[in-house]
Amino acid sequence: MSTVNAPIVAAVDGSELALDGVRWAALAAQRENRPLRVVSVVEPPILQYGAAIAMAQAYTDAAKAFAEGALDIARDLIDEVAPGAETTAEVIEGRPALVLRELSSRAHTMVLGRRGLGGVTGLLLGSVSTDVAAHADCPVVVVPENPRDSGPVVVGVDGSPVSSAAIAAAFAQASFLQAPLIAVHTYGGNAGAAYFDRLHAERQQLTDEAHEALGSQLAGALEDYPDVAVTTVVTTESAAHQVLESAAEAQLIVMGSRGRGGFRGLLLGSTSQAVLQVAPCPVMIVPA
């Protein structure tokens, strides 16, 4: 969705990681001059009978009270980091992933913590974040703990249609953040250095073609965002490895939801999943 008034949506569940997401969303809403919508989703009660009905209702009431408390904390944080931001907050009953997926159809961007209260210890990326990143209709930003607020924006480029959408989003974010952009393109199918050492001429040709292809993919965005300084990285390393290496000091990574080589029906590609799991900064997943 690209209308001017489409909000940035942030989800809270009472966890600290969710508040990191709210902070990122509030600052984004402020710099992009967009409304901010904060939601907390409460699971509906399991259908019960007899005396269990009262217990189920008591549980639901307690869950809604907790959610309201999480929203109050989020409002205080927003007032602190982005005073004056146009903000609404509400509790919604439903399955979290399904509710957020539905909200994404009317959002400009959705922002989530990497893992919430329901997360399993040691699991870096929560099930809700994974589901929403894979299925949302708008870009989804997954925010890790204590994200940095300086450094370049890094975008993964592979020539696919969704990669073009990621490029556009990355340039827009770099412009808003007044940050340089690093565009990463990998090629060669990870055939290995030994193969390319034996075929030096072919390797040079592939390298030249990869640079040319990357320049062609970036050309339109370079014209649209002349304020963004761009560095390109072209390599035969694995895509996830090179994106993460380039993002060692980054404040945002932008990836397409699924690029070339993705299995049909697999909405979140292996490279995007790998980057989401361990990225040191927020990751924006852009759908086609």
Steps between C-alpha positions, in 0.01 A plus 500: 500500500644836403234758582618805688295430811580130536635452854808334634373218722690375805397197706564475875466205736659631819852387409809721486567397142155623401586838653817511288267457204271778623796736535610426143144540370445829683817653357411371153150649524650832606760522220255373234211716627266203532247405768604228745263222600596285799312176557503222758334175399326281759427135426128418512390266781466129427135398487405367842193358669356513850717639777799533266325787320562736791867398517544558127340844526721590796807399298387712205432799721846468656661470157323813377604691812861394441474609136364840602794536737741417215335769288532756780874430522526528121320838504742632762795387289358662187446828686864485604668417168257654250291766672214623288475181295142429391436180695211261556508191720260210537457147628378253236371150572619225269793282401804732497651393169166503318398838643831659406490351151156650452612840631793496257259544210426852627846590631797674343747306715463252787757491781554203733748398766715205397351283775220563749385366834396169353845435355694186586831565672779482241266551206612829347201559274148456633228309316277807466782712355588221256140453391427869452827567316413220258136587438453876551378722219730786606868518596569350844782626721627251759691679775760329722592598853664844536522580127762750393384835363793586274687347210408412142197327353582167332285350224526154345459502122452192281318622190160357592177708491483505880861620503389807305245574771771457764727744316228766492428453871870506591567825315195660662618394846856617435363838392277531808787394727753717316722193485721348228385184322692178437356286219609135518480269199631143495540283192645172378271268689763451773700284264811544709828684460684201350261489205550869428878475542509243219283712278640847556374645172150371560511627855595850385218494246249396768631770732467767231148382418404502869624858543311603187182328617520663843558843348197451277281398794608803705477755219141611554536537876826692460310754291211517746727540806805707401557577869587138579867402478531142371772238536469170311627158602515224236628161613469123464446458874167368624237771502417477871867501602583804288193698606579438866869584452410825324252580778752472787455874571163551331182642650264321258502206259243482220421168332237370261271236647613244244746541217644294218542136585210506746269201496155568359263543794780578745409857589808580708821398329793326668726805472243729661438246776871462570552876518194551722624246752831664586509853357652755741255769387135529390411310184231615258338222296334638187232303312471502123 
